[in-house]
Amino acid sequence: MSRLAVKGGMPVRNVKKNPWPKWPVWDQREEKGLLEVLRSGVWSYNGPREKRFNEAFAKYTGTKYALAIANGTVTLQLALEACGIGYGDEVIVPGLTWQATAAAALDVNAVPVLVDVTEDTWCLDPAKVEEAITPRTKAIIPVHLYGCFADMDAILAIARRHRLRVIEDCAHKHGGEWKGKKAGSIGDIGSFSFQLSKLMTAGEGGALTTSDPALYEKLDALRNCGRRPEPEAARKGEGIYGSEGDFLQSGNYRLTEFQAVLLTEALRRLPRHNKVRDKNAQYLNAQLAQLPGVLPLRRDQRETAEAYYNYSFRYQRERFKGLPVAQFREALSAELGCRVEASYEPLNACALYTPHTKPWRYRLTARHWKEIDPRRFKLPVCRRIRDEESVCFHHTVLMGTRADMDAIVEAIRKIHDHAEDLI
Ligand SMILES: *Cc1c(COP(=O)(O)O)cnc(C)c1O
């Protein structure tokens, strides 16, 4: 019998005796805060906890303003709307990301233009961004994917040259820094998700950050049924805000005071969690560099603080006697007792990004209908990452101990040494 756990052998790590860190985390502070909100009856609507969180998040991110919002999908949509982007416009998004990045552009009636990524960071390839620009391009949405940063120097230079807006999708990057600036403070607007799996969570939730007062005013109106931001007088209970004729058509994208409690505590924990994850990621990068057939992703020298939503690396099948990556992931999962996943599906062939399933919504004109077809884009690097190279662990794995990291290294080596058992 093979020694490999996937074939019934003894796993490298005994997950029953030694479970992986749990997510989400909370303690009495959350319990106390949630009860206080419950008993106060102030459950939502520009409440005091929401305002305090917005201020704290802006301060942490290094922006003038932050707005907590229902989730990290509608944040992207509102960001595009605040920039005046809609029908007839093109928005550049990476081909390798959660579907929301492209769906947000689709939902404001713009054309999402899918652009390939670089093979060693899995983030937007600036050279290909440049090639994709047309007179109709209005914005770029770089995604700081998994543990890497999009090359913001190159992207900002392109944006300046072509007068484009830059909306950072920071759903994976709470607290990450590029040359001393936090993710979400580099482009015109930063968009965050607080969905359950993210680095900060309230179950669901999102936030927008900006330092531009005009954009802030629009974003605040857009999240709150078109009402203009509350002036000081209204805040003190003197009259209502949004004077006649000073509204902006929109809907309700607010969140609750309960979420603000959870987010305030999550923000307090974030810097410590990010440090733990980074220390383990650096250790893994160094160890993996010594192993045959696995390549750590590139850690850009311009990143001054790391945030890891996932720990990912590249797999080289030929160094594992031809073992397909899907089988490698399965074997690794069996050795470690945790989920080991592939990257996102490239958006030109993604089960959850299918604009043509909704003609009654998206067939605005024959030309638009053709332009939103994701299959017209070529994404060979995304395809290779998804099909042949990607190995991804959720960030909670990086919150384990040094021994846990050693188990990952040992498991990879073990599969390497016994690959023939799986072929
Ligand atoms: C999670 C995520 C979103 C969307 O956030 P939700 O809060 O789940 O709506 C957007 N972009 C990326 C890259 C994400 O991972």
The ligand as an SDF file (V2000), in Angstrom:
LIG
                    3D

 15 15  0  0  0  0  0  0  0  0999 V2000
  -15.2940   38.6800   -2.3180 C   0  0  0  0  0  0  0  0  0  0  0  0
  -14.9280   39.4710   -3.4990 C   0  0  0  0  0  0  0  0  0  0  0  0
  -15.7530   40.4840   -4.0240 C   0  0  0  0  0  0  0  0  0  0  0  0
  -17.1750   40.6670   -3.6300 C   0  0  0  0  0  0  0  0  0  0  0  0
  -17.4300   40.8090   -2.3230 O   0  0  0  0  0  0  0  0  0  0  0  0
  -18.8110   40.3380   -1.6510 P   0  0  0  0  0  0  0  0  0  0  0  0
  -18.7620   41.0540   -0.3430 O   0  0  0  0  0  0  0  0  0  0  0  0
  -18.7560   38.8620   -1.5190 O   0  0  0  0  0  0  0  0  0  0  0  0
  -19.9270   40.7980   -2.5090 O   0  0  0  0  0  0  0  0  0  0  0  0
  -15.2500   41.2860   -5.0340 C   0  0  0  0  0  0  0  0  0  0  0  0
  -14.0290   41.0770   -5.5420 N   0  0  0  0  0  0  0  0  0  0  0  0
  -13.2290   40.0960   -5.1090 C   0  0  0  0  0  0  0  0  0  0  0  0
  -11.8790   39.9440   -5.7150 C   0  0  0  0  0  0  0  0  0  0  0  0
  -13.6610   39.2520   -4.0860 C   0  0  0  0  0  0  0  0  0  0  0  0
  -12.8730   38.2490   -3.6720 O   0  0  0  0  0  0  0  0  0  0  0  0
  1  2  1  0
  2  3  1  0
  2 14  2  0
  3  4  1  0
  3 10  2  0
  4  5  1  0
  5  6  1  0
  6  7  2  0
  6  8  1  0
  6  9  1  0
 10 11  1  0
 11 12  2  0
 12 13  1  0
 12 14  1  0
 14 15  1  0
M  END
$$$$
